[in-house]
Amino acid sequence: MNISAVLEDLEVEGFFASSKASDEQSSTVFHERVRVVCADEVNDLLLPIQGKDFLAGFETNGSKNYWLVFLNFRYVEVENHSATFQRTELNLSSLIKIHLTHCLIRVRFFNQVQELTGYVISANKHFLDLVTPSGMCLKVSIQSISSLAVEKLSIKDKV
């Protein structure tokens, strides 16, 4: 299974809807779960995907569902020893360019509380180009990103 198929299937199933899927549905559909421990937070993820320089999955806490991508974390706890990570040869800039262009994302930075939210315009090896909801254009250094949360996958008609 590749990233495109996973994202498309989950979008069709409404995983990015504003309300969280019921626990019963989650336990029957999603079997792989890991806990990502960062310096200031812990996130439980479903369907983990390991790229060249990132770890991604769906957050399972809170009232909304987000696809989270981590570049910097301390370690990963595996709930089930037989859990497997989907693997991809993509790095973060390729993942963004191929799968997240025109998506609404929230970016967290190393050692900072402040986050940026914006629509992805483009990405390359060094920079991520965003447009904020207020219309400000930003060029974000990829090396400064700790994690990002994908809030909406398909918004091409809104950009």
N, CA and C atoms as an extended XYZ file, in Angstrom:
477
Properties=species:S:1:pos:R:3:atomname:S:1:resname:S:1:resid:I:1 pbc="F F F"
N         0.844       -1.170        0.000 N   MET     1
C         0.000        0.000        0.000 CA  MET     1
C         0.893        1.237        0.000 C   MET     1
N         0.536        2.253       -0.790 N   ASN     2
C         1.341        3.465       -0.813 CA  ASN     2
C         0.615        4.609       -0.117 C   ASN     2
N         1.325        5.717        0.074 N   ILE     3
C         0.765        6.854        0.799 CA  ILE     3
C        -0.475        7.396        0.103 C   ILE     3
N        -0.452        7.495       -1.220 N   SER     4
C        -1.610        8.026       -1.948 CA  SER     4
C        -2.853        7.221       -1.655 C   SER     4
N        -2.727        5.904       -1.697 N   ALA     5
C        -3.875        5.041       -1.455 CA  ALA     5
C        -4.390        5.201       -0.028 C   ALA     5
N        -3.484        5.256        0.948 N   VAL     6
C        -3.895        5.420        2.346 CA  VAL     6
C        -4.645        6.732        2.522 C   VAL     6
N        -4.083        7.831        2.013 N   LEU     7
C        -4.713        9.142        2.178 CA  LEU     7
C        -6.052        9.220        1.462 C   LEU     7
N        -6.120        8.698        0.247 N   GLU     8
C        -7.380        8.732       -0.499 CA  GLU     8
C        -8.451        7.899        0.191 C   GLU     8
N        -8.094        6.697        0.661 N   ASP     9
C        -9.062        5.847        1.345 CA  ASP     9
C        -9.585        6.516        2.607 C   ASP     9
N        -8.699        7.111        3.382 N   LEU    10
C        -9.116        7.737        4.628 CA  LEU    10
C        -9.911        9.008        4.390 C   LEU    10
N        -9.604        9.727        3.325 N   GLU    11
C       -10.386       10.918        3.002 CA  GLU    11
C       -11.802       10.514        2.607 C   GLU    11
N       -11.931        9.468        1.789 N   VAL    12
C       -13.238        8.987        1.366 CA  VAL    12
C       -14.045        8.520        2.571 C   VAL    12
N       -13.382        7.861        3.529 N   GLU    13
C       -14.068        7.364        4.720 CA  GLU    13
C       -14.383        8.472        5.708 C   GLU    13
N       -14.008        9.712        5.406 N   GLY    14
C       -14.332       10.827        6.269 CA  GLY    14
C       -13.423       10.974        7.466 C   GLY    14
N       -12.214       10.457        7.394 N   PHE    15
C       -11.307       10.534        8.532 CA  PHE    15
C       -10.973       11.970        8.874 C   PHE    15
N       -11.059       12.886        7.906 N   PHE    16
C       -10.753       14.280        8.164 CA  PHE    16
C       -11.998       15.076        8.527 C   PHE    16
N       -13.094       14.403        8.809 N   ALA    17
C       -14.298       15.101        9.260 CA  ALA    17
C       -14.017       15.755       10.602 C   ALA    17
N       -14.807       16.757       10.949 N   SER    18
C       -14.517       17.515       12.167 CA  SER    18
C       -14.749       16.710       13.430 C   SER    18
N       -15.587       15.706       13.404 N   SER    19
C       -15.783       14.921       14.625 CA  SER    19
C       -15.010       13.623       14.524 C   SER    19
N       -14.570       13.159       15.678 N   LYS    20
C       -13.747       11.960       15.751 CA  LYS    20
C       -14.584       10.716       15.483 C   LYS    20
N       -13.992        9.738       14.816 N   ALA    21
C       -14.674        8.474       14.584 CA  ALA    21
C       -14.893        7.779       15.915 C   ALA    21
N       -15.925        6.978       15.991 N   SER    22
C       -16.205        6.280       17.253 CA  SER    22
C       -15.101        5.291       17.572 C   SER    22
N       -14.941        5.006       18.872 N   ASP    23
C       -13.904        4.070       19.302 CA  ASP    23
C       -14.125        2.700       18.694 C   ASP    23
N       -15.387        2.288       18.560 N   GLU    24
C       -15.685        0.982       17.987 CA  GLU    24
C       -15.201        0.900       16.549 C   GLU    24
N       -15.474        1.938       15.758 N   GLN    25
C       -15.040        1.958       14.364 CA  GLN    25
C       -13.519        1.969       14.297 C   GLN    25
N       -12.871        2.788       15.125 N   SER    26
C       -11.419        2.887       15.102 CA  SER    26
C       -10.775        1.547       15.419 C   SER    26
N       -11.299        0.827       16.401 N   SER    27
C       -10.663       -0.420       16.803 CA  SER    27
C       -10.860       -1.521       15.773 C   SER    27
N       -11.908       -1.440       14.964 N   THR    28
C       -12.120       -2.488       13.981 CA  THR    28
C       -11.436       -2.193       12.660 C   THR    28
N       -11.195       -0.919       12.360 N   VAL    29
C       -10.609       -0.560       11.068 CA  VAL    29
C        -9.096       -0.425       11.157 C   VAL    29
N        -8.600        0.223       12.218 N   PHE    30
C        -7.186        0.525       12.331 CA  PHE    30
C        -6.536       -0.358       13.381 C   PHE    30
N        -5.516       -1.115       12.983 N   HIS    31
C        -4.900       -2.060       13.892 CA  HIS    31
C        -3.528       -1.630       14.371 C   HIS    31
N        -2.813       -0.858       13.600 N   GLU    32
C        -1.459       -0.472       13.967 CA  GLU    32
C        -1.487        0.839       14.740 C   GLU    32
N        -0.885        0.849       15.933 N   ARG    33
C        -0.867        2.037       16.774 CA  ARG    33
C         0.519        2.171       17.394 C   ARG    33
N         1.052        3.389       17.360 N   VAL    34
C         2.330        3.673       18.000 CA  VAL    34
C         2.180        4.961       18.805 C   VAL    34
N         3.064        5.168       19.749 N   ARG    35
C         3.101        6.395       20.545 CA  ARG    35
C         4.405        7.103       20.236 C   ARG    35
N         4.306        8.347       19.768 N   VAL    36
C         5.478        9.151       19.441 CA  VAL    36
C         5.726       10.095       20.614 C   VAL    36
N         6.918        9.986       21.211 N   VAL    37
C         7.274       10.811       22.357 CA  VAL    37
C         8.238       11.899       21.893 C   VAL    37
N         7.787       13.147       22.050 N   CYS    38
C         8.596       14.312       21.693 CA  CYS    38
C         9.038       15.000       22.979 C   CYS    38
N         9.797       16.067       22.853 N   ALA    39
C        10.292       16.791       24.021 CA  ALA    39
C         9.160       17.340       24.871 C   ALA    39
N         8.074       17.817       24.255 N   ASP    40
C         7.019       18.478       25.007 CA  ASP    40
C         5.633       17.867       24.847 C   ASP    40
N         5.519       16.740       24.159 N   GLU    41
C         4.212       16.126       23.967 CA  GLU    41
C         4.335       14.648       23.606 C   GLU    41
N         3.208       13.965       23.751 N   VAL    42
C         3.116       12.555       23.379 CA  VAL    42
C         1.898       12.413       22.482 C   VAL    42
N         2.049       11.742       21.345 N   ASN    43
C         0.945       11.543       20.408 CA  ASN    43
C         0.790       10.072       20.093 C   ASN    43
N        -0.455        9.587       20.174 N   ASP    44
C        -0.770        8.231       19.739 CA  ASP    44
C        -1.170        8.299       18.279 C   ASP    44
N        -0.523        7.482       17.452 N   LEU    45
C        -0.768        7.511       16.011 CA  LEU    45
C        -1.261        6.175       15.503 C   LEU    45
N        -2.173        6.235       14.558 N   LEU    46
C        -2.647        5.055       13.840 CA  LEU    46
C        -1.998        5.028       12.469 C   LEU    46
N        -1.855        3.853       11.908 N   LEU    47
C        -1.308        3.660       10.567 CA  LEU    47
C         0.006        4.397       10.354 C   LEU    47
N         1.030        4.096       11.132 N   PRO    48
C         2.300        4.818       10.995 CA  PRO    48
C         2.970        4.561        9.645 C   PRO    48
N         3.552        5.627        9.116 N   ILE    49
C         4.298        5.568        7.856 CA  ILE    49
C         5.674        6.146        8.117 C   ILE    49
N         6.706        5.408        7.742 N   GLN    50
C         8.078        5.869        7.933 CA  GLN    50
C         8.667        6.259        6.589 C   GLN    50
N         9.077        7.532        6.491 N   GLY    51
C         9.746        8.034        5.296 CA  GLY    51
C        11.235        8.154        5.549 C   GLY    51
N        11.946        8.741        4.598 N   LYS    52
C        13.396        8.897        4.751 CA  LYS    52
C        13.757        9.779        5.934 C   LYS    52
N        12.985       10.843        6.168 N   ASP    53
C        13.311       11.771        7.255 CA  ASP    53
C        12.094       12.160        8.087 C   ASP    53
N        11.049       11.330        8.090 N   PHE    54
C         9.855       11.647        8.863 CA  PHE    54
C         9.131       10.378        9.292 C   PHE    54
N         8.248       10.557       10.272 N   LEU    55
C         7.318        9.518       10.711 CA  LEU    55
C         5.947       10.171       10.710 C   LEU    55
N         4.958        9.520       10.121 N   ALA    56
C         3.618       10.112       10.016 CA  ALA    56
C         2.568        9.106       10.444 C   ALA    56
N         1.412        9.621       10.802 N   GLY    57
C         0.281        8.782       11.163 CA  GLY    57
C        -0.883        9.657       11.588 C   GLY    57
N        -2.001        9.025       11.919 N   PHE    58
C        -3.184        9.750       12.332 CA  PHE    58
C        -3.249        9.849       13.842 C   PHE    58
N        -3.415       11.065       14.347 N   GLU    59
C        -3.541       11.287       15.775 CA  GLU    59
C        -4.850       10.678       16.250 C   GLU    59
N        -4.814       10.030       17.408 N   THR    60
C        -5.997        9.357       17.929 CA  THR    60
C        -6.549       10.028       19.171 C   THR    60
N        -6.000       11.164       19.586 N   ASN    61
C        -6.489       11.887       20.764 CA  ASN    61
C        -7.232       13.136       20.330 C   ASN    61
N        -8.152       13.588       21.151 N   GLY    62
C        -8.835       14.844       20.880 CA  GLY    62
C       -10.118       14.660       20.104 C   GLY    62
N       -10.758       15.780       19.817 N   SER    63
C       -12.056       15.737       19.143 CA  SER    63
C       -11.934       15.772       17.627 C   SER    63
N       -10.759       16.132       17.109 N   LYS    64
C       -10.541       16.151       15.665 CA  LYS    64
C        -9.465       15.138       15.307 C   LYS    64
N        -9.482       14.705       14.054 N   ASN    65
C        -8.472       13.783       13.562 CA  ASN    65
C        -7.519       14.536       12.650 C   ASN    65
N        -6.240       14.349       12.886 N   TYR    66
C        -5.217       15.000       12.073 CA  TYR    66
C        -4.221       13.969       11.595 C   TYR    66
N        -3.697       14.183       10.402 N   TRP    67
C        -2.567       13.403        9.947 CA  TRP    67
C        -1.350       14.177       10.387 C   TRP    67
N        -0.542       13.595       11.272 N   LEU    68
C         0.630       14.268       11.821 CA  LEU    68
C         1.892       13.738       11.176 C   LEU    68
N         2.819       14.638       10.925 N   VAL    69
C         4.113       14.283       10.355 CA  VAL    69
C         5.180       14.821       11.302 C   VAL    69
N         6.028       13.923       11.804 N   PHE    70
C         7.075       14.296       12.756 CA  PHE    70
C         8.444       14.198       12.100 C   PHE    70
N         9.246       15.242       12.299 N   LEU    71
C        10.632       15.221       11.852 CA  LEU    71
C        11.568       15.055       13.035 C   LEU    71
N        11.087       15.461       14.195 N   ASN    72
C        11.921       15.444       15.387 CA  ASN    72
C        11.121       14.837       16.534 C   ASN    72
N        11.609       13.728       17.079 N   PHE    73
C        10.971       13.105       18.229 CA  PHE    73
C        12.022       12.333       19.000 C   PHE    73
N        11.741       12.039       20.257 N   ARG    74
C        12.716       11.327       21.089 CA  ARG    74
C        12.729        9.837       20.775 C   ARG    74
N        11.548        9.223       20.815 N   TYR    75
C        11.455        7.795       20.500 CA  TYR    75
C        10.014        7.431       20.194 C   TYR    75
N         9.821        6.203       19.717 N   VAL    76
C         8.500        5.687       19.375 CA  VAL    76
C         8.257        4.431       20.201 C   VAL    76
N         7.120        4.398       20.906 N   GLU    77
C         6.703        3.199       21.637 CA  GLU    77
C         5.766        2.403       20.734 C   GLU    77
N         6.057        1.134       20.572 N   VAL    78
C         5.222        0.275       19.744 CA  VAL    78
C         4.330       -0.533       20.671 C   VAL    78
N         3.002       -0.376       20.509 N   GLU    79
C         2.039       -1.044       21.382 CA  GLU    79
C         2.050       -2.557       21.185 C   GLU    79
N         2.180       -2.968       19.949 N   ASN    80
C         2.121       -4.380       19.600 CA  ASN    80
C         3.448       -4.738       18.914 C   ASN    80
N         4.145       -5.735       19.428 N   HIS    81
C         5.453       -6.081       18.858 CA  HIS    81
C         5.377       -6.493       17.393 C   HIS    81
N         4.204       -6.904       16.955 N   SER    82
C         4.067       -7.289       15.545 CA  SER    82
C         3.665       -6.100       14.672 C   SER    82
N         3.534       -4.907       15.265 N   ALA    83
C         3.157       -3.724       14.478 CA  ALA    83
C         4.202       -3.465       13.404 C   ALA    83
N         3.727       -3.098       12.247 N   THR    84
C         4.633       -2.796       11.140 CA  THR    84
C         4.373       -1.382       10.647 C   THR    84
N         5.416       -0.740       10.206 N   PHE    85
C         5.308        0.585        9.631 CA  PHE    85
C         5.225        0.442        8.125 C   PHE    85
N         4.289        1.183        7.522 N   GLN    86
C         4.345        1.311        6.076 CA  GLN    86
C         5.606        2.114        5.799 C   GLN    86
N         6.319        1.802        4.762 N   ARG    87
C         7.555        2.520        4.439 CA  ARG    87
C         7.425        3.169        3.071 C   ARG    87
N         8.083        4.321        2.965 N   THR    88
C         8.118        5.025        1.694 CA  THR    88
C         9.518        5.585        1.505 C   THR    88
N         9.913        5.753        0.272 N   GLU    89
C        11.218        6.326       -0.040 CA  GLU    89
C        11.172        7.851       -0.125 C   GLU    89
N        10.008        8.433        0.163 N   LEU    90
C         9.874        9.887        0.094 CA  LEU    90
C        10.540       10.563        1.285 C   LEU    90
N        11.087       11.755        1.053 N   ASN    91
C        11.508       12.609        2.163 CA  ASN    91
C        10.397       13.627        2.378 C   ASN    91
N        10.528       14.485        3.400 N   LEU    92
C         9.447       15.408        3.729 CA  LEU    92
C         9.107       16.344        2.575 C   LEU    92
N        10.104       16.942        1.948 N   SER    93
C         9.800       17.895        0.869 CA  SER    93
C         9.069       17.210       -0.287 C   SER    93
N         9.430       15.979       -0.607 N   SER    94
C         8.729       15.243       -1.674 CA  SER    94
C         7.311       14.892       -1.252 C   SER    94
N         7.147       14.477       -0.001 N   LEU    95
C         5.811       14.162        0.520 CA  LEU    95
C         4.902       15.384        0.393 C   LEU    95
N         5.403       16.530        0.801 N   ILE    96
C         4.617       17.764        0.736 CA  ILE    96
C         4.287       18.103       -0.715 C   ILE    96
N         5.294       18.064       -1.572 N   LYS    97
C         5.108       18.440       -2.980 CA  LYS    97
C         4.101       17.515       -3.675 C   LYS    97
N         4.205       16.226       -3.436 N   ILE    98
C         3.371       15.249       -4.143 CA  ILE    98
C         1.976       15.120       -3.542 C   ILE    98
N         1.881       15.113       -2.208 N   HIS    99
C         0.611       14.768       -1.560 CA  HIS    99
C        -0.080       15.902       -0.810 C   HIS    99
N         0.641       16.960       -0.464 N   LEU   100
C         0.039       17.966        0.411 CA  LEU   100
C        -0.091       19.356       -0.199 C   LEU   100
N         0.263       19.523       -1.466 N   THR   101
C         0.093       20.818       -2.117 CA  THR   101
C        -1.394       21.171       -2.108 C   THR   101
N        -1.707       22.409       -1.732 N   HIS   102
C        -3.061       22.945       -1.619 CA  HIS   102
C        -3.806       22.463       -0.378 C   HIS   102
N        -3.128       21.807        0.545 N   CYS   103
C        -3.756       21.364        1.788 CA  CYS   103
C        -3.533       22.393        2.885 C   CYS   103
N        -4.446       22.430        3.831 N   LEU   104
C        -4.306       23.287        4.999 CA  LEU   104
C        -3.507       22.524        6.047 C   LEU   104
N        -2.378       23.115        6.483 N   ILE   105
C        -1.533       22.453        7.474 CA  ILE   105
C        -1.217       23.412        8.624 C   ILE   105
N        -0.843       22.816        9.738 N   ARG   106
C        -0.386       23.558       10.910 CA  ARG   106
C         1.051       23.130       11.169 C   ARG   106
N         1.977       24.092       11.214 N   VAL   107
C         3.401       23.801       11.351 CA  VAL   107
C         3.868       24.151       12.766 C   VAL   107
N         4.595       23.215       13.400 N   ARG   108
C         5.236       23.472       14.701 CA  ARG   108
C         6.737       23.528       14.476 C   ARG   108
N         7.395       24.377       15.247 N   PHE   109
C         8.828       24.575       15.111 CA  PHE   109
C         9.570       24.047       16.333 C   PHE   109
N        10.876       23.768       16.159 N   PHE   110
C        11.712       23.317       17.263 CA  PHE   110
C        11.692       24.340       18.389 C   PHE   110
N        11.498       23.868       19.623 N   ASN   111
C        11.598       24.691       20.830 CA  ASN   111
C        10.751       25.957       20.796 C   ASN   111
N         9.616       25.932       20.123 N   GLN   112
C         8.730       27.088       20.097 CA  GLN   112
C         7.289       26.644       20.280 C   GLN   112
N         6.540       27.452       20.993 N   VAL   113
C         5.131       27.165       21.217 CA  VAL   113
C         4.295       27.622       20.025 C   VAL   113
N         4.717       28.711       19.395 N   GLN   114
C         3.966       29.281       18.286 CA  GLN   114
C         3.866       28.310       17.115 C   GLN   114
N         2.703       28.293       16.486 N   GLU   115
C         2.467       27.486       15.295 CA  GLU   115
C         2.043       28.399       14.150 C   GLU   115
N         2.260       27.931       12.943 N   LEU   116
C         1.782       28.624       11.747 CA  LEU   116
C         0.753       27.733       11.067 C   LEU   116
N        -0.300       28.330       10.565 N   THR   117
C        -1.298       27.599        9.796 CA  THR   117
C        -1.367       28.231        8.414 C   THR   117
N        -1.386       27.379        7.391 N   GLY   118
C        -1.466       27.908        6.037 CA  GLY   118
C        -1.715       26.830        5.008 C   GLY   118
N        -1.980       27.274        3.812 N   TYR   119
C        -2.189       26.382        2.680 CA  TYR   119
C        -0.856       26.180        1.975 C   TYR   119
N        -0.526       24.934        1.663 N   VAL   120
C         0.733       24.614        1.004 CA  VAL   120
C         0.656       25.033       -0.461 C   VAL   120
N         1.622       25.839       -0.869 N   ILE   121
C         1.706       26.271       -2.269 CA  ILE   121
C         2.745       25.433       -3.006 C   ILE   121
N         3.914       25.256       -2.389 N   SER   122
C         4.964       24.439       -3.001 CA  SER   122
C         5.996       24.082       -1.934 C   SER   122
N         6.893       23.194       -2.302 N   ALA   123
C         7.977       22.786       -1.400 CA  ALA   123
C         9.162       22.351       -2.233 C   ALA   123
N        10.340       22.570       -1.676 N   ASN   124
C        11.556       22.020       -2.261 CA  ASN   124
C        12.417       21.509       -1.120 C   ASN   124
N        13.640       21.167       -1.401 N   LYS   125
C        14.526       20.563       -0.403 CA  LYS   125
C        14.733       21.461        0.817 C   LYS   125
N        14.643       22.766        0.642 N   HIS   126
C        14.966       23.696        1.721 CA  HIS   126
C        13.787       24.485        2.277 C   HIS   126
N        12.761       24.738        1.445 N   PHE   127
C        11.693       25.630        1.865 CA  PHE   127
C        10.300       25.074        1.585 C   PHE   127
N         9.366       25.498        2.426 N   LEU   128
C         7.950       25.207        2.279 CA  LEU   128
C         7.260       26.550        2.096 C   LEU   128
N         6.548       26.717        0.990 N   ASP   129
C         5.836       27.961        0.721 CA  ASP   129
C         4.381       27.803        1.153 C   ASP   129
N         3.941       28.716        2.040 N   LEU   130
C         2.585       28.695        2.582 CA  LEU   130
C         1.899       30.025        2.324 C   LEU   130
N         0.571       29.982        2.276 N   VAL   131
C        -0.247       31.186        2.308 CA  VAL   131
C        -1.156       31.048        3.514 C   VAL   131
N        -1.081       32.026        4.433 N   THR   132
C        -1.902       31.977        5.640 CA  THR   132
C        -3.352       32.271        5.291 C   THR   132
N        -4.287       31.919        6.176 N   PRO   133
C        -5.695       32.249        5.915 CA  PRO   133
C        -5.932       33.751        5.713 C   PRO   133
N        -5.053       34.597        6.269 N   SER   134
C        -5.193       36.050        6.079 CA  SER   134
C        -4.558       36.520        4.769 C   SER   134
N        -3.908       35.608        4.018 N   GLY   135
C        -3.342       35.953        2.720 CA  GLY   135
C        -1.856       36.264        2.712 C   GLY   135
N        -1.176       36.143        3.852 N   MET   136
C         0.261       36.417        3.920 CA  MET   136
C         1.037       35.239        3.325 C   MET   136
N         2.015       35.521        2.463 N   CYS   137
C         2.865       34.489        1.870 CA  CYS   137
C         4.091       34.288        2.756 C   CYS   137
N         4.394       33.042        3.074 N   LEU   138
C         5.519       32.714        3.941 CA  LEU   138
C         6.411       31.669        3.281 C   LEU   138
N         7.701       31.808        3.494 N   LYS   139
C         8.682       30.820        3.050 CA  LYS   139
C         9.288       30.251        4.332 C   LYS   139
N         8.968       28.994        4.645 N   VAL   140
C         9.361       28.354        5.902 CA  VAL   140
C        10.534       27.427        5.646 C   VAL   140
N        11.568       27.542        6.468 N   SER   141
C        12.710       26.636        6.368 CA  SER   141
C        12.288       25.236        6.823 C   SER   141
N        12.476       24.247        5.961 N   ILE   142
C        12.109       22.868        6.304 CA  ILE   142
C        12.911       22.386        7.513 C   ILE   142
N        14.155       22.833        7.639 N   GLN   143
C        14.998       22.407        8.762 CA  GLN   143
C        14.476       22.908       10.105 C   GLN   143
N        13.652       23.950       10.115 N   SER   144
C        13.128       24.492       11.368 CA  SER   144
C        11.857       23.796       11.835 C   SER   144
N        11.287       22.921       10.994 N   ILE   145
C        10.010       22.275       11.309 CA  ILE   145
C        10.230       21.074       12.225 C   ILE   145
N         9.463       21.049       13.310 N   SER   146
C         9.471       19.912       14.222 CA  SER   146
C         8.394       18.903       13.814 C   SER   146
N         7.197       19.421       13.511 N   SER   147
C         6.101       18.565       13.076 CA  SER   147
C         5.090       19.401       12.318 C   SER   147
N         4.210       18.716       11.611 N   LEU   148
C         3.105       19.405       10.966 CA  LEU   148
C         1.863       18.542       11.047 C   LEU   148
N         0.734       19.220       11.082 N   ALA   149
C        -0.565       18.541       11.140 CA  ALA   149
C        -1.352       18.926        9.900 C   ALA   149
N        -1.862       17.927        9.197 N   VAL   150
C        -2.673       18.172        8.012 CA  VAL   150
C        -4.122       18.264        8.472 C   VAL   150
N        -4.712       19.429        8.297 N   GLU   151
C        -6.078       19.637        8.770 CA  GLU   151
C        -7.119       19.324        7.707 C   GLU   151
N        -6.798       19.608        6.456 N   LYS   152
C        -7.708       19.310        5.351 CA  LYS   152
C        -6.879       18.840        4.181 C   LYS   152
N        -7.306       17.739        3.548 N   LEU   153
C        -6.563       17.208        2.406 CA  LEU   153
C        -6.930       17.881        1.095 C   LEU   153
N        -8.183       17.974        0.784 N   SER   154
C        -8.601       18.427       -0.553 CA  SER   154
C        -9.268       19.784       -0.474 C   SER   154
N        -8.496       20.824       -0.766 N   ILE   155
C        -9.070       22.155       -0.784 CA  ILE   155
C        -8.600       22.924       -2.020 C   ILE   155
N        -8.217       22.222       -3.054 N   LYS   156
C        -7.648       22.863       -4.246 CA  LYS   156
C        -8.547       23.972       -4.782 C   LYS   156
N        -9.859       23.811       -4.688 N   ASP   157
C       -10.758       24.824       -5.202 CA  ASP   157
C       -10.811       26.078       -4.327 C   ASP   157
N       -10.255       26.017       -3.107 N   LYS   158
C       -10.295       27.161       -2.202 CA  LYS   158
C        -9.020       27.986       -2.224 C   LYS   158
N        -7.974       27.529       -2.895 N   VAL   159
C        -6.712       28.268       -2.918 CA  VAL   159
C        -6.655       29.145       -4.140 C   VAL   159
